[in-house]
Amino acid sequence: MRDHRAGPDARTTRRRRGWMLLVLTAGLFAGGTAYSQTNSDVFAARWPANDVTGTVGVKTVPLPAPRPQPRMERQAAITPPAHNPTRAAPRTALVKFASAPFPYNGTVPATGEPFLNVTENGRKGHRTWRGGVLWENTTFGDNRVLLHIPRGFDVTRPAVMVVFFHGHGAELTRDVLNRQNVPEQITASGMNAVLVAPQFAVDAADSSAGRFWEPGGFKRFVKEAGEKLAALDNNPAAALRFGSLPVIIVAYSGGYSPAAYAIRQGGLGKKLKGLVLMDGLYGEMDDFIHFIRNSKSSFFISSYTSSTRRQNMALAERLKAQHIAYDTSIRKNLWRRGGVALIETENTVRHRDFVTEAWTGNPIADILDKLD
């Protein structure tokens, strides 16, 4: 019930508090903060691990029941990891990359204009299509990448590199690691797989691809990922082997745009074996159709809620017009069969929870489990 006892003074106080909250919120959504911070201290203040290249903990998350257990024997190129007595625990770290999407000082491909097109009080920023400004020091200055090597991973055996593109409003530790449990899903799949997850715009509604806009940018990133994974594995001599792993891109929500550039001009070629859009078909449909049509040995999966249902239905119609078959569920033997799957989820599935609860619990683990 409403409290009708509040008088004019109380209502005025509530209005003032409302305006203060609005001002603070507007500052956050503009990509800045409610106070001034310098380039050197902003990430240290918001994300203390930014200047530390070290290991971070991965929590164990139980798989939803019922879930089929991984088979003991796999006949495909991807096999379950053997016990490796030299690694008692997974290796997970936030590592700085020279080839990370950001910082980026180039141009925007669609316009040819500088990406950093705003300067104010010594700060550089990017004006978005919405008219707001996202500042380089708060939003586009983090070059860290989340790496994860599960217990028992063996780079000398057939393996795969999963590259995860987070969506809007995300940060690697808070969201990819702890909320979406992506490293734990890689481990839980039972596959001989590693995770590479770059930071894009920090905690902002933005899909800019940064260096992945550059021709060959994604290929350079994967090569450096091989070097950094080998170092994390205490096996620098294996850098070439890590960098040569076949790649699967998993792009959630706003990660669709960097994914489109990665397949359009990323330079990876046939080494890119799969592309998964997790409620992320918001645009760039021509690029995805081109990938489907010209990468028949690879697989394409798009699963969706009502957020992207219309776009997925449009994709289905275009595939039909080009006589390209697709499934409505994920079948086994993805690695050998390739193919296309468009998967609608139940109306109780929330977009925000899609990385952990989609057509099944822990959907990334489910995809890896179905590679063979």
Buried (B, 14 or more C-beta within 10 A) or exposed (E): EEEEEEEEEEEEEEEEEEEEEEEEEEEEBBBBBEEEBEBEEBBEEBBEBBEEBEBBEBEEBEBEEEBEEBEEEBEEBBBBBEEEEEBEEBBBBBBBBEBBBBBBEEBBBEEEEEBBBBEEEEBBBBBBEEEBBBBBBBBBBBBBBBBBBBEBBBBEEBBBBBBBBBBBBBBBBEBBBBBBBBBBBBBBBBBBBBBBBBBBBBBBBBBBBBBBBBEBBBBBBBBBBBBBBBBBBEBEEBBEBBBBBBBBBBBBBBBBBBBBBBBBBBBBEEBBBBBBBBBBBBBBBEBBBBBBEEBEEBBBBBBBBEBBBEBBBEBBEBBEEEEBEBEEEBEEBBBBEBBBBBBBBEEEBEBBBBBBBBBBBBBBBBBBBBBB
